[in-house]
Amino acid sequence: MQLILHLARLFCRGTALALVLLALALGLAGLGGAFSDRLDVANHFAPIWLVTGLAGALVGAIVSRRSERWAIVVMGVVAILAHGGLMAPELIAAQTRKLDKGPATLKVMQFNVWASNDDPTEALEWVLAEDPDVLFVEEGGGSAWPLIGPLRRLYPFVVSCVGNTRPCDSWIFSKKKMVARGGLYDRERPFSVAWATLADPSGPFTVVATHYVWPIPAGAQQAQSRRLAQMLNGFDKKAMIVAGDFNSTPWSWSLRRQDKLFGLERRTLALPSWPSGSFTRLLKAPFPFMPIDHLYAGKQWKTVSVKRGPHLGSDHRPVVVTLRRG
């Protein structure tokens, strides 16, 4: 029995050391993400590494020898500070921002409906109940088509990234008249953008929907970000709205650079939207922990409310933002 307890203690000590070393190594490497897209990949998972470092430090403090205990705890604390330092600005901004108290004049929704959606009927019912003025959709094909088809009939104005005749990944559905529209689709990247300029009593404004690739392998996503930023410069940004699945978290250096490149205010702060439900055939997420669906808006828009929707058959949760123009 003593042998079993000794082996269990050794296992716990080894596990604690491995956890804090992993978290510490990724935390220090992530700091280099300011200069390297490859190193920045680890930062997207900062909450996981923070919990890893915390768990390692706690286990080490309980089961390690006194000579080892402080070394494990100190390494765990450094790892926590490294990852927590990346997350802190976003979390603080989310807690301290002030929402506008005036009446909303525009309701917009961002939703990656997932081409493998297992309940498009429920998703359609929820979207229609929310009744957004402008709906941004990604992955609107495959199993999600039963959602897209009715939306095309119910919304008076629709555009996909390469027009109405050849629909692709990104869509915009609008109650407001589209006075101009277009987009681009790069099948090889892949990369999709749909845009439309909408009529409004306070003056026309442009809305943009997009879908980026994953951050792995590094470089492609950052290239898409720069390409979209250059495209946005061709429009008036004062009342522009940009939404999409950016596959990038706010504690990455990549999204921080994008925030500056766009010259717009990101209204979705620390709002996890992925994963949701069974995001693979083998894995089911109890709750989303990665904020990768974002919405930006120009300075003419005041944020009235921001909320995350329920699980609707997609591996993403929808995001609903109400705005006031003024």
Secondary structure as UniProt FT lines:
FT   HELIX           2..31
FT   HELIX           32..34
FT   HELIX           37..40
FT   HELIX           41..45
FT   HELIX           46..63
FT   HELIX           66..96
FT   STRAND          106..112
FT   TURN            115..116
FT   HELIX           120..130
FT   STRAND          134..138
FT   HELIX           142..144
FT   HELIX           145..154
FT   STRAND          157..160
FT   TURN            161..162
FT   STRAND          170..174
FT   STRAND          178..186
FT   TURN            187..190
FT   STRAND          191..198
FT   TURN            201..202
FT   STRAND          205..211
FT   TURN            218..219
FT   HELIX           220..232
FT   TURN            233..234
FT   TURN            238..239
FT   STRAND          241..245
FT   TURN            250..251
FT   HELIX           253..262
FT   STRAND          265..266
FT   STRAND          293..297
FT   TURN            299..300
FT   STRAND          301..308
FT   STRAND          319..325
//
